[in-house]
Amino acid sequence: MSATETAIASAEAHSAHNYHPLPVVVASAEGAWMTDVEGRRYLDLLAGYSALNFGHGNRRLIDAAKAQLERVTLTSRAFHHDRFADFCTRLAELCSMEMVLPMNTGAEAVETAVKTARKWGYRVKGVPDGMAKIIVASDNFHGRTTTIISFSTDPEARADYGPYTPGFEIVPYGDLTALREAMTENTVAVLIEPIQGEAGVLVPPAGYLPGVRELTRERNVLFIADEIQSGLGRTGKTFACEHEGVVPDMYVLGKALGGGVVPVSAVVSSADILGVFKPGEHGSTFGGNPLACAVALEVIAMLRTGEYQERAAELGDHLHRELGLLAGGGAVEAVRGRGLWAGVDIAPALGTGREISERLMEERVLVKDTHGSTIRIAPPLVISKEDLDWGLDRLRTVLSA
């Protein structure tokens, strides 16, 4: 067997089949390119689902990690360390907020947001104990913990994991009337993605996010924006909410915050909201560890220049123009997205999203499918226009074949 076949066979034999990866085995990567165990190079148009916004092996991030590795990597939150205050301060400033609660994974951050909203509802809003309700949107993706999949509408994510956690109400994404009707005096939060990534990069109707902001203010309800995929430069602005001039009560961040080097996530909000926690009421051994803070501080410094947001906006305009031309030719039914992020609905007659992804892999381009015939395109923000065009040419080749 080849090196690729051997590695895949071993993985299939000894790891749980919770993912269905493409049959490529990556050995190294730099920028927007990955190289497999047999020396073949592939253009990465997925970027770790936006965790690699700054590319593979970004020198600034690797240097920051190496320097911190030589000093201290973990203290737990039992003690202070010298990177923690700077990380919290700089991230709060980036978000124009006051306080940060650091965790590790995106799902942990969403769980933290849920706990925050409920505690705020009982301690501040005065909701009767055990009655707090959080409204979410259909087709959401916020993670895979038991509580989070309890409010998923995806059968693959939800089936066979009951009994499910109560306290959530699901309304159609983009529907302000349904949201208004679902609100009661016990509603403590609305948790939504400003752009739904896993659902196929769904952008809500114009005016939806401002409408959510207005409704939540009127009803004394927290607006929680899950910007784990959409935030930190992906859409051409630091946060996707900015495209409609909206500031939520709480950001949930992850993925790109760790630069593809270490897992880093956080909930960022006001002191009135995050101030509901007292020592011992919530925590994480690795949350806010020195290594994570060092890398995240460099990510924040890079975002403060605005160059990555500007690059995502400019290249994103080019990406959507080119994909829009494909949408008129019969092979592509629809294109959605914002910045360097697109969901492309392939005509079912040409194949499933998985089949198109496999054909693109043969052309040395890596993307991933979702929901039947949709593929997602989300290259590292550092990709060159020439490499992006090369990848789009390969997509045209696959679709024309």
N, C-alpha and C positions, 0 to 999 in steps of 0.2 A: 504493500500500500504506500501511497505518497505520504509525505509529512502532514499534509492537510487531512487526508483520510484517517490517518492514525490518530491525530489529535481529536478529530470529531468523534470517532468511534469510542475513544476513551471517555470523552465528555458525556456521550450518550449513555455509556455503561455505568458511570459513577456519579452523575449529577441528576437531581430531580428535573423533570421536564417541564419546568414552569415557564420557560421561554422557548421560542422556536426561531433560533438565530439563522441568518443566512449562512450557507456553507463556506465561510471564509474564516481563516485563522490568522488574526493580526499579530505580528511580532514586534513592530515598531511603528512610530508615527511622528510626523512633524508638520506643523501648520495645518493645512487642509488635506494632507495626504497620509495614507496608511500603507504599510508594506506587510505582506503576509509571510508565512514561514517558508515559502518557496521563492521569495524575492519579487513577487508581483505587486505593483503599486496600484492603489485605488484612490479615487477622489472621494472624500468623505462629505456627503451632502446631508448628513444627519446630525453630526456634532454632539453625539451623546444625548439626544433629545434636549439640546440647548445647554447641557452642562459644559460643553467645550466651546463656548462663545469666543474665547480668545485663542482657539486653536490648540493642537496637540503640542506638548513640550514647549509652551510659551516661555521664553527665556526669563522674563521678569518673574513669573510665577515659580518656575523651577528654582531660580536663585533665591527667592524669598523662602521657599520650603527648605532648601539645603542649609541656608544660614540658621534657620530656626531649629533644624534637626540637630545641629551641633550644640544648641544651648539647653532647651527643655521642650519636651513634647506634650507632657501631660502632668497636671497637678491635681485634677478633679476640681470641682468648685468648693472643696473644703478649704482651699487657700486662694488668695489672689495671685495673679501672675502679671508680668509687666506688659503683656500685649492686650489684655482684656479690656481695660478702660478705653484705650485708643480705638479698638475695634467697635465697641458699642457707640462711642461718640461719633466716629466717622460714618458708621452706617446710619445712625439716627439723622445725622446732617444730610446724607445723600437722599434720605426719604422725607426730609423736612418734618421729622417727627422727634419724639423726645426719649423714648426708651426702647431697648432691644432685649429680647429673650432668645438667646442662641440655643439651637439644637443641632442635629447632625443631618438627618434626611428630610426630604420634603414631607413625607407622611408624618414624621414626628412634629414638624412645624404646624401642619394642619391640625393634628391632634391637640397641640398646644393652643392653637387659635380657638378650637371648639371649647376646650376647658376654660380659656380666658373669657369667652363670650358667656358661657353659662355662669361662671363665678361673678362676672360683672352684672349679669341679669339678676342674680339673687342678692348681691351685696349693694348694688347701686340703683338698679331700676326697681327693685322690690317685687320681682316675680316670685310667686309662691314656690317653696322648695319642691324640686322634682318636676316642675311644670314648664321649664324653659323649652322653647322651640327655636330651631334654626332652619331657615329656608334655604334650599339649594336648587340648582337648575338641573333639568334632565340632560342626559348625555354628558354629565360632568366626569372629570377624572381628577381626583385629589389624592390618590394613593391607594394602598391595598391592605391597610389594617382592618381589623374586624369592624370597628366603628365606622371607618370611612366607606367600606364597601356596603355598609348597611344603608347608605343613601345613594348608592350607585344604581343606574338603570341599565348597566351593561350585564347581561346574563353571564358572560364568561367570568367577569370579575366577582359576581355576587353569588352564583349558584353554589349550593351545598355548604355554605358557611354559617347558616343560621344556628341558633336564634339571633336575630339582628338587634342592634342597639336602637332604641326608640328615641324620639325627640327631634326628628327631622321631617320636613315637608318638602316635596319635590314639585316644582312648577316648570312650565316650558321655558327654555332659554330664550331670552329676547322679548318676553311677553310681560309688559309692565302691568297690564290689567290683571293678569293671573297673580302676579306678585302682590299687588295691592289687596286683592281679595283674600290671599292666604295669610295676611298679617293679622295678628290678634294682639291683645294686651300682654300675652305671654311670649311673643316673639322677641328674641334677644339679638339675633343677627341674621344677615343675609350673606351667604358665602358663595361667591361666584368667581369664575375665571373671566377676566376681561376679554380674552380670546380663548376659546376651547381648543386645546391642542390635540389631545387624544381623539376627540370627536371628528377630527379632520381639518383643524385650523379654521374653526368657525368664528367669523367676526360678527358681533351682534349688530342689529340695526342702528343707524345713526340716532342718537338721542337716548338710547337705552341706558347707558352707564350714567349720564346725568339724571335720568329719571329714577334710577335706583338710588342715587345719592340724595335726591330730593325726598323720595318716599321714606328713606331710612331716617333722615333728619326730622321729618314731620312726626314720625311714630316713635322716636327715641329708640332706634334700633341700630346696631352696629353694622357698618358696611365693611365686610372683609374681602379683600381682593387677593385671590391666589395668583400671584405672579411668579410662581416657581419656574414655569417655562417661558412665559411672555416677558418677564422682567429682565432688567440689567442689560439693556441694549438691543435685544433681539428684534424689536419691531421698529427700530429707528429712533426711539426715545428711551430714556432710562426705564420708564414703566409704561405699559400699554395704556393704562388709565389716562396718561397725559394727552393722548391723541384727542380726547374729548374734554380736556380741562378738568378732570375729576380727581379729587384727592379722597381716598377712602379713610375709614377710621383705623384700618389695620392692613398692613402688607404681610403676606406670607411669602417668604423668599427661600430659595434653595438653588440646586443645580449649578448655574454659572457663578454663584457666590463662592464656591470652592475652586473655580477655575479648571475643573476637570482633574485636579490634583488630589484633593481630599474632600470628603463629604462635609458640607457646611450648610446649615439652614438657620432661619431666624424668623421670629415674629417681631414686627416693628410697629409701635403705636404710641399713644400719648401716655403721659404719667398717670392720668385719671383712669385709664383702662388697664394698663399693665401693672399699675400700682395696687391692684386687688390682691396680688400674690404676697404672701408672707413666707419667711424662711421655712423650708420643709414641706411646702404645699405643692411644689412641682420641681422637677430637676432632671439632670442628665449627667452621667459621669464624664462623658466626652464632649458634651455641649460647651462650646466656647473654649476648647482646649488651645494651648499656645500655638501649636502647629496650624490649626484651622484659622485662628485669628491672624497669624502672620500672612498666610496666603490670601485670606479675605481682605485684609488691609491693602494688599497690592492690587487686588481686583477693584476695590473701591477707588484707589488712587488712579487707576487706568480709566475708570468710568467718569471720574471728575473732569477729565480733559474734554469730554464730549466727542472725541474723535471716533470712537467705536459706534456711538449712536449715529453720528453723521454718515459714517461708512455704511452702516446697515440701511439707512434711509436711501442713500444714493444707489447702492447696488440692489437694494430691494425694489426700487422703481424700475431698474433695468430688468430684474428677474421677472417681475409681474408683467412688464410689457411683452417680453419674449414668450412667457407662458400664455398670455392673452392671445397671441397669434396662433398658438397651438389649439386654443379652445374653439377656434372657428373652423377647424379642418375635419371634424368628425371623430378624431381619435381621443380628444379630451372633451369631456362634457361640461366641466366647470373648474374654475380656479378661484381659490380664496386665500386670504392672508394679508399680512402687513409686514413691511420691512423684509428682512431676509428669512421669511417664514411663509410657506405656501402649502396648501392642501390641493392636490390635483386629482380630480375624479376622472379615471380612465374609462372610456367606453367599454362596457362589459364584454362586448364581442372580441376585444383585443386580449382579454385575459383578466385575471384577478390582480389585485394590488401585489400580492405575493409573487405571482408569475412575472409581472412587470419588474419587480425588484430583483428577481433572479436574473432576468435578461439584462438588466442594467449592470448587475454584478459581472456578468460575462463581458460587458463593455468597460469594466474597471471603474464603475461608478456605484457608490453605496448609498441607498436610501432604504426606507422601511415602509411597509404598508400599514393601513389601519382601516377597519370597517369595510371589508369587501374589496372594492376597486379603487380605493383612495391610496395615493402615496403621499408622503410628507417630504418636503424639501426644506432643510434648515442648516445650511453650511456654516462653518465657523465664520465669524464676522471678519476674520483676517484674510479670507479667500480673495485671490486676485480676480479682476474682471475677466482676464484671459482664461483662468481655470474654470470660473463659473460658466463662461461661454462654451468651453470644451465639454463640460458636463451636460449643458443643455443640448449641444450637438449630439451627444450620445443618446440623450432622451429622444430626440427627433429620429435618430436611426432606429431605435427600438420600436417606436410608435409606427414608423413607416413600414417596418418589416412585418 
